[in-house]
Amino acid sequence: MTGLVWLCRRETLRVSKLWTQTVLAPVISSILFILVFGLSLGGRIKQVSSVDYEVFIVPGLITMGMVQAAYANNASSIFQARFDRYIHDVLSAPLRPWQVALGFTVGGVFRALAIGGSLLVLSVVFVGVPVERPFALFAAVALGLVLFSALGVVVGIYAETWDHTTFIANIVILPLAFVGGVFYSVDVLPSPWQELSHFNPVFYLVNAVRFGFLGESDVSIWLSLGVVAALAVPVYAWSQWLFTSGRRLKD
Amino acid sequence: MFRDDSALSLRALTKRYGDGTLALDEFDLEIPSGAFFGLLGPNGAGKTTLISAVCNLLRVSSGEIRVFGEPHNSLTARSWIGLAEQDINLDRFLTVRETLTYHGGYFGMKDPGPRADELIAAFGLEHKSDTRAPRLSGGQRRRLLLARALMHRPRLVILDEPTAGVDFELRMDLWRYIRRLHAEGTTILLTTHYLDEAEELCDEIALIRDGHLIARDTAAGLRSHFGGERLEDVYVNAMRS
């Protein structure tokens, strides 16, 4: 287990060393969303589902900030390690594939929690967001981070250029987050957009996190957690299979 | 049958890459424990492929590899191998000291700090111990690469062209380190393009071309077999044969 601990330390050290890029920048960006959108639109949209608008958008924005960070961290860490070939130091070490997969996943989880924790504190201070269902919040965050951290690992292994890693972030994750009910309740959407939202996995994650914070969401918490878990488990298994088989990592 | 006293045993090792290139073809090799063994061959001969296969950095097509009698992909065998690759592949986010301590950690060392300090001193990197790898000079990176390979006290050290592109002084320094290591009982597998280096350091030399072993002997034995006064002549004659 010593090797796993050191790999986890390496991945978290990288986040800590680059904290202005990895934590501060996304926290500022998300808190600006909360303040600007909350304050500017909060005057016009008083309440959504009986919650003040500036409070309503907090769970979605925290989710968005965390999943983007979890994905981007691992995709870039693995891709950089492959690109510079210092991943060989890990691949040749006496580590089991599950330890390597877990070690590389931890960096994204750590970074996302640093961002999420900072945003939570700032949100409590600025807009007084509550945490109504802490266990549901914990489960939702845990599953969401496993999903997106593992996705980052997978993309970091398959990517052949930096553009491939940013493509998934900008063309897939960000749009899905924006249309996943971060800024609105899907109940207000006309058909067929309301129905289409239910095919968006980020919609379930945002709603699970929102349930944890506010105690209410557009869909059942169990359905939300189930959908996120149903995606997290195979994506994590995929990342571990890549280390077990050596595919894309070893010629 | 694998010999118990072998540091490295390759049996019918074959590696065919995805594009069809046959890098190693039914390759057999036995390196005795405690040997200083040289591997010579032109670019593309299969030297780096062989090393990568031993170090679990590529998937072999067929064949078997054992390190001190253990399957090469076992955790035990991995912990016995130290690799300094031809290309500088240092973690850009880590300082010199971190590079060594984290490597030691990956290889299961509980308290790698003292060993890292020992190697930093041995390789003359004391004043750079808090410097990140990208800020080191070429020679310092090369020293760090070798120090990293030795960090976990491996029984088999594999050096893939360790003196490629370094100046004369550093080359002599590296030779001294490597000789001392061998004198302490470590088995060394060295690939190099410098024939004088192979002759100066190695007990035995294998010539490899197109994924096949052409010959293996002492420098004197190769001279007598292929003809030629200098190892350069032997090499040219062997590659033409």
Interface residues (C-beta under 8 A of the other chain):
Chain A: T2 G3 V5 W6 L7 R9 R10 L13 R14 K17 L18 Q80 A81 D84 R85 Y86 H88 D89 V90 L91 S92 A93 P94 L95 R96 G246 K250 D251
Chain B: Y17 G18 S52 C55 N56 L57 L58 R59 L75 T76 R78 S79 I81 L83 E85 D87 N89 L90 D91 R92 F93 L94 E98 Y102 H103 G104 G105 Y106 F107 G108 M109 K110 R148
